[in-house]
């Protein structure tokens, strides 16, 4: 799909939104007082997600204009093009089909003349069979011992998704035979500290490595894989080296020749497709470590959750389509209210890696300065995503959200049922925890007036410091519990929010050329770091001086 994007700034809706923004005076207290139905009207359900947008800085008029904008730039048309396999990733001439990874086995989706669903499920079958063999103890290491630890070696989407989901689904990791659980560790950074710390304390005889790299050429991943291979062979010195590597390494890759050259049996390589971007791949074979940890049945539930939200995104009218509404609200905040960042605040310790996962999903997708036809963007694009779990964040950065001078939209995520229900005496600690969740969005929305502060007996000189202006935008996302299905729904929700914003801005949200230049330069600079005088002389003065500093301070 190579049609030129619609310039959003030329649409009647954009003009209308510009006018509305010029006179905008948010008044959440007044809006709620004047409209008893506001909370009901602006709360939506998508699969198991219950999403309250009523504390957002939006009126009916603004929302109507945002929906008109979606129509005028063709959000639904491009959504449908993506879902049916058109090549909307135009700079790489590829389809964008992460949604195909979670289609049911009886579905059909023909892309470039081939039905991709049977291939997807054949790969899933291989992953599930492998996971079952590891979990049951049928797969053993070279010494015949059961695998106790799986180490995933990858970076970017080959790391952030699996580690986030592994942490989030900790309550689902028990093995069915009372054998405890299989621990997963994740090595991503080329900093040798990462590999050294993750390998510490492991037994080579009971450790299995999954090398995740589509091309089997990613510098960081292959460097770490070689470090891990050396560690394994050193610890299993009496074993045959080739057999040890074959028994303790598998791959997620389509480069079978390189996999074999490394020593991995190509039969133990799980592939995926060029229409799956790394940051959209946790539900592909990239999630093999997760499938081992939680088992195929739970992994299938995760995929079903993805698909349930996909179906909502595909079928719900724009006016009640949760990811489209949230994406449009983000456009309003970024382009008309001047917000530059977006906080994601999960009130669940298990979700502590979710904000980091969303950083790649959103910022690698929408951090673009040109549109999909190569012309410059006409608006601000992208947001800086960040966050920490509550209540930790309350004792750190919430001060800025509540009383700072910047508008900081925030998504609050919580679950009705805790994985570990504990009590402090007679107090249900989860209820105490969620009281904070409810209180924070209320405080951000409605604040505290000077008169309310004075009524508490506060000295007049201190009153200004204790005033909360309110009108700080939030969205509240709740679900019954953090299950594999709900996690899939949450990931898909943000995938489609990101898509919606990208369409409005006219950008290709599915390439990532911005990561390439630094990689290329690192390869050029590496000889200079190692002492090549000619390579050093080719660097700019600052880089050359920094390399000189490094070399003069590096101990032998």
Number of C-alpha atoms within 10 A of each C-alpha: 16 13 9 12 18 16 17 21 17 12 14 14 22 21 15 16 22 17 12 16 16 10 8 16 10 16 18 23 14 10 15 15 11 10 10 10 11 17 14 11 14 16 18 19 16 20 18 17 22 17 21 21 25 24 25 22 23 22 17 11 11 19 18 15 20 25 18 18 23 24 15 19 22 18 21 20 12 17 17 13 16 20 18 17 21 20 20 24 20 21 16 15 13 19 23 24 24 24 23 23 24 23 22 16 12 8 11 14 17 11 16 12 7 11 13 20 21 16 16 21 17 12 18 23 13 18 26 21 16 21 22 17 15 22 25 16 16 14 19 20 24 20 14 13 14 19 24 23 20 23 22 30 28 27 21 15 21 27 24 26 28 25 24 21 24 26 18 21 21 14 14 16 20 16 16 11 9 7 12 11 19 20 16 22 17 24 27 19 18 15 11 13 11 14 22 15 10 14 19 8 8 12 15 24 22 18 24 27 24 22 26 30 26 22 13 20 14 14 14 17 24 19 16 23 23 12 14 21 21 13 16 23 17 13 13 17 11 10 14 11 17 13 14 23 23 18 23 23 26 24 29 29 24 19 17 22 11 15 25 16 10 18 18 24 19 19 12 21 24 23 23 19 17 13 21 21 19 25 23 24 23 28 25 24 27 31 24 27 29 28 28 26 27 24 23 21 11 19 23 19 17 23 25 20 25 28 23 21 27 25 15 18 23 16 11 13 12 18 12 17 17 27 25 28 21 23 24 23 25 24 25 22 24 22 20 18 17 14 18 19 18 22 19 23 26 27 24 21 14 19 25 19 21 26 20 18 24 24 20 20 26 23 18 19 23 25 20 24 17 16 21 26 16 13 13 13 18 15 16 16 22 25 20 14 20 17 21 23 21 25 19 13 15 15 9 10 12 16 11 12 19 22 18 12 8 15 21 20 22 23 19 22 23 23 20 13 13 15 17 9 10 12 12 8 7 7 10 12 16 20 15 12 15 18 11 16 20 13 11 19 21 16 16 23 24 19 20 15 16 16 11 14 19 16 9 8 9 14 10 11 7 11 16 13 11 15 18 20 18 22 22 27 24 25 21 23 20 21 21 14 17 23 20 23 23 26 23 26 26 20 23 24 24 18 21 21 22 25 26 27 27 26 26 25 30 28 28 25 27 26 20 18 11 11 10 9 9 10 13 10 10 11 11 15 19 13 14 20 18 12 13 12 11 10 16 22 12 13 15 9 11 9 14 18 13 12 19 16 11 12 14 9 9 8 6 3
